[in-house]
């Protein structure tokens, strides 16, 4: 009986997962990527949502204003569904021109630089956000991914670093940036500013910023995973990295048995780097394309793929409301509860090598008042 139990345990549970705690030198761990999304979606000087809405109710709106309002509806719940002849190029141009500029001061490892040298604008479900230490689009995405805005998601090319092996050289000249020392003097310090008039109905009763701290090769999910930085507050975050590594000997077992993927085992359609978050975003994009014949503006897509604008809001809402993610013993699935009984197989297991960044936050009010005449050059990302 005992022999049978041992044999049965080996057949059904051939991999025994144990966690051996071991300290790792800080220099071997990459500094996290930091993505900041303002709750103010538009700059009032470029697009005044309230004023245009008033014109709509007064039936005194121009075609261009109605067109831009339809673009704004994609990231702002305005409750408008009127069809407008809109274009993908026009939408991205509007999104870029109307975005607020929030970065005033940036310092990393006690070195002050222009914020444009540290941060790159990227697109998320929240609209235009700004990301530090994220992989360049050429290192994160495959060549088949379309980028309408060429100046977005531009960072330093990956150098002396591998997703699974970490830093491959001892030089400080590496990207993603590494954390050389601990302490506040060696941290990332940012000063953010939002104009009061930019805080409007699109902020969903929130002010300030949503911030996501993530692995540099992971595309940020700011809608689900974030912490909030309110206006007028100084927030300090202590980052505690936790690295998970899997023994090479485990590779002989099937990924479903060991419950994780090595990078070479799970190639993705759009992403060069596998992660649960990247795989899930790709799966959502494929499912939305199948259901609505378009994808959300921030999702990875092949060239020529339509984006879902105001006319497809019902379909996107339907896709969100009628899909759920269920993890069973075999796979991770997206299933539709309605007549669309088909499903997309996601299969997004964890990675066998990963780094998670835990945060301990503290905050206190800012007592210094900045002069009203301090402004940011609104063109520095276009120069």
C-alpha positions in Angstrom: 0.0 0.0 0.0 2.8 2.4 0.8 4.6 1.6 -2.5 1.4 2.4 -4.3 1.0 5.7 -2.5 4.5 6.7 -3.4 4.1 5.7 -7.0 0.7 7.6 -7.2 2.2 10.7 -5.7 5.1 10.6 -8.2 2.7 10.2 -11.2 0.3 12.9 -10.1 2.7 15.3 -8.3 6.2 14.7 -9.9 7.4 18.2 -9.0 7.7 19.3 -5.3 7.8 23.0 -5.1 9.9 24.4 -2.2 11.1 28.0 -1.6 14.7 28.4 -0.5 15.2 31.9 0.8 18.5 33.4 -0.4 19.8 36.9 -0.4 20.8 38.4 -3.7 23.1 41.4 -4.2 21.1 44.5 -5.0 23.3 45.2 -8.1 22.0 42.0 -9.7 18.4 43.1 -9.6 16.9 45.6 -12.1 15.3 48.7 -10.9 11.6 48.4 -11.5 9.7 50.2 -14.3 7.5 52.9 -13.0 4.4 53.9 -15.0 2.5 57.1 -14.1 -1.0 57.8 -15.4 -2.7 61.2 -14.6 -6.3 61.2 -13.7 -6.7 64.3 -15.8 -7.0 62.9 -19.3 -6.9 66.1 -21.4 -5.2 69.5 -21.3 -7.9 72.2 -21.1 -5.9 74.5 -23.3 -6.2 71.9 -26.1 -9.6 70.3 -25.5 -12.3 71.6 -23.1 -14.7 68.6 -22.6 -17.3 70.6 -20.6 -17.5 73.4 -23.1 -17.9 71.0 -26.1 -20.6 69.1 -24.2 -22.5 72.3 -23.6 -22.4 73.0 -27.3 -23.7 69.5 -28.0 -26.7 70.1 -25.7 -27.3 73.5 -27.4 -27.0 72.0 -30.8 -24.2 74.4 -31.7 -21.3 72.0 -32.1 -18.9 72.0 -35.1 -18.0 68.8 -36.9 -14.4 68.9 -35.6 -15.6 69.4 -32.0 -17.9 66.4 -32.4 -15.2 64.4 -34.0 -12.8 65.1 -31.1 -15.6 64.5 -28.5 -16.0 61.0 -30.1 -12.3 60.4 -29.7 -12.4 61.5 -26.1 -15.3 59.1 -25.4 -12.8 56.2 -26.0 -11.0 57.0 -22.7 -13.7 59.1 -20.9 -17.1 57.8 -20.0 -19.2 60.6 -21.5 -22.2 58.5 -22.3 -22.2 59.5 -26.0 -22.9 57.0 -28.7 -23.6 59.1 -31.8 -21.8 57.8 -34.8 -19.1 60.0 -36.3 -16.9 59.3 -39.3 -13.6 59.0 -37.4 -10.2 57.6 -38.4 -7.5 55.8 -36.5 -4.8 58.4 -37.5 -7.1 61.2 -36.3 -7.7 59.5 -33.0 -4.0 59.0 -32.2 -3.2 62.5 -33.3 -5.9 63.9 -30.9 -4.7 61.7 -28.1 -1.1 63.0 -28.5 -2.0 66.7 -28.9 -4.5 66.8 -26.0 -2.5 64.9 -23.4 -1.6 66.8 -20.2 2.1 67.3 -19.3 2.7 66.3 -15.7 6.5 65.9 -15.2 8.3 68.8 -13.6 11.4 67.4 -12.1 13.2 64.0 -12.3 16.2 62.6 -10.4 17.7 59.2 -10.4 20.7 58.1 -8.4 21.2 61.7 -7.4 21.5 62.7 -11.0 19.0 65.3 -12.2 18.1 65.1 -15.9 15.4 66.3 -18.2 12.3 64.1 -17.6 12.1 63.3 -21.3 15.5 61.5 -20.9 14.0 59.3 -18.2 10.4 58.9 -19.2 8.7 57.8 -22.4 5.0 58.3 -23.2 3.1 55.0 -23.6 -0.5 54.1 -24.2 -2.5 52.2 -21.6 -6.2 51.7 -21.0 -6.1 54.9 -19.0 -4.9 56.9 -22.0 -1.4 58.5 -22.3 0.9 57.5 -19.4 4.6 58.0 -18.8 7.0 55.1 -18.1 10.4 55.0 -16.6 12.9 52.0 -17.1 10.5 50.1 -19.4 11.9 48.1 -22.3 12.0 49.9 -25.6 9.2 48.8 -28.0 11.9 47.2 -30.2 12.9 44.9 -27.3 9.3 44.3 -26.0 7.3 43.8 -29.2 7.8 41.8 -32.3 8.2 43.5 -35.7 4.6 42.7 -36.7 3.2 45.2 -34.1 1.9 48.5 -35.5 2.8 51.8 -33.8 0.9 54.8 -35.1 2.8 57.2 -32.8 6.5 56.6 -33.6 7.8 58.7 -30.7 5.9 56.7 -28.1 7.4 53.8 -26.1 11.0 54.8 -27.0 13.6 53.9 -24.4 17.3 53.0 -24.3 17.9 49.7 -26.2 18.4 46.7 -23.9 22.0 46.2 -23.0 24.0 43.7 -20.8 20.7 42.2 -19.5 18.6 39.1 -20.0 15.1 38.5 -18.8 16.0 35.1 -17.2 19.7 35.5 -16.5 19.7 39.1 -15.3 22.7 41.3 -15.9 25.3 39.6 -18.0 28.2 42.0 -17.2 29.4 44.0 -14.2 29.4 47.3 -16.1 27.1 50.0 -14.8 26.2 50.9 -18.4 23.3 48.5 -18.7 19.6 48.8 -19.5 17.2 48.3 -17.8 18.8 50.5 -15.2 19.9 48.6 -12.1 19.7 49.6 -8.5 23.3 50.2 -7.4 22.6 51.2 -3.8 19.7 51.4 -1.4 18.3 54.5 0.3 16.5 57.6 -0.6 19.5 59.3 -2.1 19.8 56.5 -4.7 16.1 56.4 -5.6 13.9 57.8 -8.3 12.5 61.2 -7.3 9.8 62.8 -9.4 7.8 66.0 -9.0 4.4 66.0 -10.7 2.0 68.8 -11.5 -1.5 68.9 -12.8 -3.3 72.2 -13.6 -6.5 72.6 -11.6 -8.5 73.4 -14.7 -7.5 70.0 -16.2 -9.3 68.1 -13.5 -12.7 67.5 -15.0 -15.4 64.9 -15.5 -13.0 62.3 -17.1 -11.1 61.7 -13.8 -13.9 59.5 -12.5 -14.1 61.3 -9.1 -10.3 60.9 -8.6 -7.5 63.4 -8.5 -3.8 62.9 -8.7 -2.1 60.0 -10.4 -2.2 56.2 -10.7 1.2 54.6 -10.5 2.1 51.0 -11.4 5.5 49.5 -10.4 6.3 46.5 -12.5 9.1 44.4 -14.1 10.7 46.3 -17.1 9.6 43.6 -19.6 6.0 43.6 -18.5 3.4 45.9 -20.2 1.7 47.8 -17.3 -1.9 47.1 -16.3 -2.7 50.4 -14.6 -6.4 49.8 -14.4 -6.1 46.8 -12.1 -2.7 47.2 -10.4 -1.8 50.6 -9.1 -1.4 52.8 -6.1 -2.7 56.4 -5.9 -0.7 59.6 -5.4 -3.1 62.4 -4.4 -2.5 66.0 -5.4 -0.6 68.1 -2.8 1.0 65.0 -1.2 4.5 63.8 -0.9 4.5 60.0 -1.3 7.5 57.8 -0.5 7.6 54.2 -1.5 10.0 51.6 -0.2 10.5 48.9 -2.8 11.1 45.3 -1.6 12.1 43.1 -4.6 11.3 39.4 -4.4 13.1 37.2 -7.0 11.8 33.7 -8.0 14.1 31.4 -9.8 13.4 27.8 -10.9 16.0 25.1 -11.1 17.1 24.1 -14.6 16.5 20.5 -13.7 12.8 21.2 -13.6 12.8 21.8 -17.4 12.4 18.0 -18.0 8.9 18.2 -16.7 5.9 19.5 -18.7 5.0 23.2 -18.0 1.6 22.2 -16.8 3.2 19.9 -14.3 5.7 22.4 -12.9 3.1 25.2 -13.4 5.4 27.8 -15.0 7.0 28.6 -18.4 10.6 29.3 -19.3 11.0 32.1 -21.9 11.8 29.6 -24.7 8.7 27.6 -24.1 5.8 30.1 -24.7 6.4 32.3 -27.7 3.7 35.0 -28.1 2.3 36.6 -31.2 3.0 40.2 -30.4 5.4 40.2 -27.4 9.0 39.1 -27.5 9.1 38.5 -23.8 6.7 36.2 -22.1 4.9 37.1 -18.8 1.5 36.4 -17.4 0.5 40.1 -17.9 1.8 40.2 -21.5 0.1 36.9 -22.4 -3.2 38.1 -20.9 -3.2 41.4 -22.8 -2.5 39.5 -26.1 -5.3 37.1 -25.3 -7.7 40.0 -24.6 -6.6 41.7 -27.9 -7.3 38.5 -29.9 -10.6 38.0 -28.2 -11.8 41.6 -28.7 -10.7 41.4 -32.4 -12.7 38.1 -32.8 -15.8 39.6 -31.1 -15.8 43.2 -32.3 -13.6 43.1 -35.4 -11.4 45.7 -33.8 -9.1 46.1 -30.8 -8.8 48.7 -28.1 -6.4 51.6 -28.9 -3.7 50.5 -26.4 -3.6 46.8 -27.3 -0.9 45.3 -29.5 -2.1 44.8 -33.0 -0.9 43.9 -36.5 -0.6 46.6 -39.2 -4.0 47.5 -40.6 -6.0 46.2 -37.6 -9.0 48.6 -36.9 -9.2 50.2 -33.4 -12.5 50.3 -31.5 -13.7 53.9 -31.3 -17.0 55.3 -30.2 -19.0 53.3 -32.7 -17.8 50.1 -31.1 -18.2 51.1 -27.4 -21.2 48.8 -27.1 -19.3 45.8 -28.3 -16.3 46.5 -26.1 -18.6 46.9 -23.1 -20.3 43.7 -24.1 -17.0 41.9 -24.3 -16.0 43.2 -20.9 -19.3 42.4 -19.2 -19.8 39.0 -20.7 -16.4 37.5 -20.4 -14.7 36.1 -17.3 -11.4 34.5 -16.6 -11.5 31.1 -15.1 -8.5 29.0 -14.1 -9.1 25.3 -14.0 -6.9 22.2 -13.8 -6.1 22.3 -17.5 -5.8 25.8 -18.8 -6.7 29.4 -18.3 -9.7 30.4 -20.4 -11.7 33.3 -21.5 -15.3 32.2 -21.9 -18.4 34.0 -23.1 -21.6 33.4 -21.2 -23.8 34.4 -24.1 -24.4 33.1 -27.6 -20.7 33.5 -28.2 -20.0 30.2 -26.5 -16.6 29.9 -28.2 -13.5 30.8 -26.1 -10.0 31.9 -26.6 -7.4 29.7 -24.9 -5.0 31.9 -23.0 -2.8 29.5 -21.2 -1.1 32.2 -19.2 1.0 30.3 -16.6 3.5 32.2 -14.4 7.1 32.6 -15.6 9.7 30.3 -14.0 12.0 33.3 -13.3 10.3 36.4 -12.1 10.8 39.5 -9.9 7.9 41.0 -7.9 8.2 44.4 -6.3 6.4 44.9 -3.0 5.8 48.5 -1.8 5.6 50.1 1.6 4.1 53.6 1.2 4.0 56.7 3.4 2.8 60.2 2.6 2.5 63.7 4.1 1.1 67.0 2.7 3.2 69.4 0.7 3.3 72.8 2.4 5.2 74.7 -0.3 3.1 76.5 -2.8 4.4 76.7 -6.4 4.0 79.9 -8.4 1.3 79.8 -11.0 3.7 81.0 -13.7 5.7 77.8 -13.6 4.9 75.9 -16.8 6.2 73.0 -18.7 7.2 73.2 -22.4 4.4 71.2 -24.0 6.5 70.3 -27.1 9.5 68.6 -25.6 8.5 65.1 -26.6 8.0 66.3 -30.2 11.4 67.9 -30.6 
